[in-house]
Amino acid sequence: MARAADGDFDRIEAGRRLFARPWRFALSVASVAGLPPQDDVEVAFAGRSNVGKSSLINALVGQKDLARTSNTPGRTRELNYFTAGAGPAIVDMPGYGYARASKRAIGSWNRLILDYLRGRPNLRRVYLLVDARHGLKPNDLETLDVLDQAAVSYQIVLTKCDQPKPEALDKVVAETAAAVAKRPAAHPQVLTTSARSGVGIAELRAEIAALA
């Protein structure tokens, strides 16, 4: 039992050290032609518009304004890169499922996402963020299909988990885990997080550090 506890501590500590460094915005990419060299590991964050991607990234790095947050869905329209020097890069992907965006804009974002997923061998994992109050929606399931087809490892991260009641959260976690259980590229563990309360942030940092 002690060894297991020590191993958990080591993982959490590795995550803490990784994200204790000063992170910065590196660049925005509007097409695959603008992607940086594939020198470092990348982890990407995807999810429906307004699911809380920017807030979660800010919580991970311990900075309030690194990733721009907005109450306006669909604000992130490019691949936004964040780095802390040598080591993994965090990629904030455009949100999907925002009906008010033009069809042309939606098509452009979708092409960028698909091209990125299919042509980035140093992309170690996509964290697909899902609102814990609602669970998986049809747009999320479509994205899971794309990730499976692209053979990109991904993991579900439930956001805003401080808002549902415990029994409701347990139900969403169980339903989400069942939905991804037979998907070939899915990580079986569903993570629960809250950018506001800090729940699950240390565990997510540890996951990313392990990939690096």
FENNOR-V95494 format. One record per pair of residues at least 12 apart in sequence whose ideal C-beta (glycine too) atoms are under 10 Angstrom apart, sorted by sequence separation. I is the first residue (numbers start at 1). J is the second residue. If there is no record, write none. Layout:
i j
I J
I J
//
This chain:
i j
45 57
54 66
55 67
57 69
68 80
79 91
80 92
94 106
128 140
144 156
161 173
177 189
178 190
191 203
192 204
54 67
56 69
67 80
79 92
80 93
96 109
113 126
130 143
177 190
191 204
53 67
54 68
55 69
66 80
78 92
79 93
80 94
94 108
95 109
96 110
158 172
176 190
189 203
45 60
54 69
67 82
78 93
79 94
94 109
128 143
158 173
175 190
53 69
54 70
66 82
76 92
78 94
93 109
94 110
128 144
140 156
174 190
176 192
191 207
52 69
76 93
77 94
96 113
126 143
156 173
173 190
76 94
77 95
94 112
158 176
172 190
173 191
189 207
50 69
63 82
75 94
76 95
93 112
94 113
128 147
173 192
50 70
74 94
75 95
93 113
126 146
136 156
156 176
172 192
187 207
49 70
50 71
54 75
61 82
74 95
126 147
135 156
156 177
45 67
50 72
51 73
54 76
60 82
73 95
74 96
94 116
136 158
170 192
49 72
50 73
53 76
57 80
61 84
67 90
74 97
75 98
93 116
135 158
156 179
169 192
49 73
50 74
58 82
66 90
68 92
73 97
74 98
77 101
93 117
126 150
134 158
156 180
48 73
49 74
50 75
57 82
67 92
73 98
74 99
91 116
132 157
133 158
155 180
49 75
54 80
66 92
72 98
73 99
74 100
117 143
126 152
128 154
130 156
132 158
133 159
134 160
154 180
49 76
53 80
73 100
74 101
123 150
125 152
126 153
127 154
128 155
129 156
130 157
131 158
132 159
133 160
72 100
73 101
77 105
118 146
124 152
125 153
126 154
127 155
128 156
129 157
130 158
131 159
132 160
133 161
164 192
61 90
91 120
117 146
123 152
124 153
125 154
126 155
127 156
128 157
129 158
130 159
131 160
132 161
135 164
154 183
60 90
78 108
79 109
113 143
117 147
120 150
123 153
125 155
127 157
129 159
130 160
131 161
132 162
133 163
134 164
155 185
156 186
161 191
162 192
45 76
74 105
77 108
78 109
118 149
119 150
121 152
123 154
129 160
132 163
133 164
153 184
154 185
155 186
156 187
161 192
162 193
163 194
74 106
77 109
91 123
114 146
117 149
118 150
120 152
131 163
132 164
148 180
153 185
154 186
155 187
156 188
158 190
159 191
160 192
161 193
162 194
57 90
76 109
79 112
89 122
93 126
110 143
113 146
117 150
118 151
131 164
135 168
151 184
152 185
153 186
154 187
155 188
156 189
157 190
158 191
159 192
160 193
161 194
162 195
163 196
23 57
57 91
78 112
79 113
88 122
89 123
93 127
95 129
116 150
117 151
118 152
151 185
153 187
155 189
156 190
157 191
158 192
159 193
160 194
161 195
162 196
163 197
23 58
44 79
45 80
57 92
74 109
77 112
91 126
93 128
114 149
117 152
133 168
144 179
148 183
149 184
150 185
155 190
156 191
157 192
158 193
159 194
160 195
161 196
162 197
56 92
88 124
93 129
110 146
114 150
116 152
132 168
133 169
135 171
136 172
140 176
144 180
147 183
148 184
149 185
155 191
156 192
157 193
158 194
159 195
160 196
161 197
162 198
23 60
24 61
42 79
44 81
45 82
79 116
88 125
90 127
113 150
117 154
132 169
135 172
147 184
148 185
159 196
160 197
162 199
23 61
54 92
134 172
135 173
141 179
145 183
147 185
148 186
161 199
162 200
22 61
23 62
24 63
42 81
53 92
133 172
136 175
140 179
141 180
144 183
147 186
161 200
19 59
21 61
22 62
23 63
25 65
53 93
97 137
132 172
135 175
136 176
19 60
20 61
21 62
22 63
25 66
42 83
53 94
54 95
79 120
97 138
98 139
131 172
132 173
135 176
144 185
159 200
18 60
19 61
20 62
24 66
25 67
53 95
97 139
130 172
141 183
144 186
158 200
18 61
19 62
23 66
25 68
40 83
96 139
97 140
136 179
157 200
19 63
22 66
23 67
34 78
35 79
51 95
95 139
96 140
132 176
135 179
136 180
15 60
34 79
36 81
40 85
43 88
44 89
45 90
46 91
47 92
49 94
50 95
51 96
97 142
16 62
35 81
40 86
41 87
42 88
43 89
44 90
45 91
46 92
47 93
49 95
51 97
96 142
97 143
130 176
157 203
30 77
31 78
32 79
36 83
39 86
40 87
41 88
42 89
43 90
44 91
45 92
46 93
47 94
48 95
49 96
50 97
96 143
157 204
28 76
30 78
31 79
40 88
41 89
42 90
43 91
44 92
45 93
46 94
47 95
48 96
49 97
50 98
28 77
29 78
30 79
40 89
42 91
44 93
46 95
47 96
48 97
49 98
130 179
155 204
28 78
29 79
39 89
45 95
46 96
47 97
48 98
49 99
93 143
96 146
157 207
27 78
28 79
29 80
49 100
27 79
28 80
29 81
49 101
128 180
155 207
27 80
28 81
36 89
26 80
27 81
25 80
26 81
27 82
25 81
26 82
27 83
35 91
24 81
25 82
26 83
24 82
25 83
26 84
128 186
132 190
153 211
23 82
24 83
126 185
128 187
23 83
24 84
125 185
127 187
130 190
132 192
23 84
24 85
126 187
132 193
21 83
22 84
23 85
27 89
29 91
125 187
129 191
132 194
21 84
22 85
26 89
20 84
21 85
26 90
28 92
127 191
129 193
19 84
21 86
26 91
18 84
21 87
23 89
127 193
23 90
25 92
46 113
18 87
44 113
18 88
19 90
46 117
56 127
44 116
44 117
56 129
42 116
53 127
55 129
44 120
53 129
31 108
51 128
52 129
127 204
30 108
34 112
42 120
51 129
52 130
30 109
32 111
42 121
44 123
47 126
51 130
52 131
31 111
32 112
35 115
42 122
43 123
44 124
45 125
46 126
47 127
48 128
51 131
52 132
127 207
31 112
35 116
38 119
41 122
42 123
43 124
44 125
45 126
46 127
47 128
48 129
50 131
51 132
127 208
30 112
32 114
33 115
38 120
40 122
41 123
42 124
43 125
44 126
45 127
46 128
47 129
48 130
125 207
29 112
32 115
38 121
39 122
41 124
42 125
43 126
44 127
45 128
46 129
47 130
48 131
51 134
125 208
31 115
32 116
35 119
38 122
41 125
42 126
43 127
44 128
45 129
47 131
124 208
31 116
35 120
37 122
38 123
125 210
32 118
36 122
48 134
51 137
124 210
125 211
29 116
32 119
124 211
32 120
124 212
48 137
51 140
49 139
48 139
47 139
48 140
47 140
46 140
48 143
47 143
46 143
46 146
59 159
46 147
56 157
56 159
53 157
55 159
56 160
52 157
55 160
51 157
53 159
51 158
52 159
44 152
46 154
51 159
52 160
47 156
51 160
43 153
44 154
47 157
46 157
43 155
45 157
47 159
90 208
88 208
87 208
88 209
87 209
88 211
89 212
88 212
87 212
69 195
86 212
60 193
59 193
59 194
60 195
59 195
56 193
58 195
59 196
55 193
56 194
57 195
59 197
55 194
56 195
59 198
62 201
55 195
59 199
52 193
54 195
55 196
59 200
60 201
52 194
53 195
59 201
60 202
52 195
62 205
52 196
56 200
60 204
61 205
56 201
59 204
60 205
59 205
56 204
60 208
43 207
43 208
41 208
43 211
42 211
43 212
41 211
42 212
41 212
40 212
19 201
19 202
19 204
20 205
15 201
16 202
19 205
15 202
18 205
19 206
15 203
17 205
18 206
13 202
15 204
16 205
19 208
12 202
15 205
16 206
18 208
19 209
11 202
12 203
14 205
15 206
18 209
11 203
13 205
14 206
15 207
17 209
18 210
12 205
13 206
15 208
16 209
11 205
12 206
14 208
15 209
18 212
8 203
11 206
14 209
15 210
10 206
11 207
13 209
14 210
9 206
12 209
15 212
8 206
11 209
14 212
10 209
11 210
//
